[in-house]
Amino acid sequence: MWTVLAIMIVGTAVGFAIRKKPNLAKLNDKLTLWAIYLLLFMLGLTIGANDTIINNLTKLGLSALLIALGGIAGSVAMAWAGYQLWFNKKG
């Protein structure tokens, strides 16, 4: 837990330091996107290599779909609420 917290603090400090440098901010955006792609690829590899998941995919399918849709709906709802609360400057 401390490692994760330390990484977040260092990342916040670096982000604060580069916020006025548009080239570094763009590079950071691209690196973040590719890091997410890599994590999703690694997750797919892990799932594909797991015989238990592959053998029970038909049983897990509907549950997994519902959990994924719930997660997506919750993320969209919270992102919208956060935008309305902190970034929407109407009136």
Steps between C-alpha positions, in 0.01 A plus 500: 500500500780742583661439162179593319456809715862607443465454123183712500670776699805503270272496194301792636819697563632430150163587347498827694851576376420437130154656489629815328700306239255399224744269320561296814130496581423362150771238540354406837155459343640268232703298749196463725288377210763243395542386861125434514518307172785291640310427822190395304713275279662340805156449655387327181808277507431405860137418429586306185761293686266416788337162426239545773370821349507367144323175596227687691459787257143404412404497869684822574387682187174657617630582847815655355296703252271632774794588725677676212188695404445598863858620526469700180169654608641592840812652346297707253262617775782602733694671219188698407435591864862607548489710185177668611638565847851623421529600134159619378513879537141586400378808685 
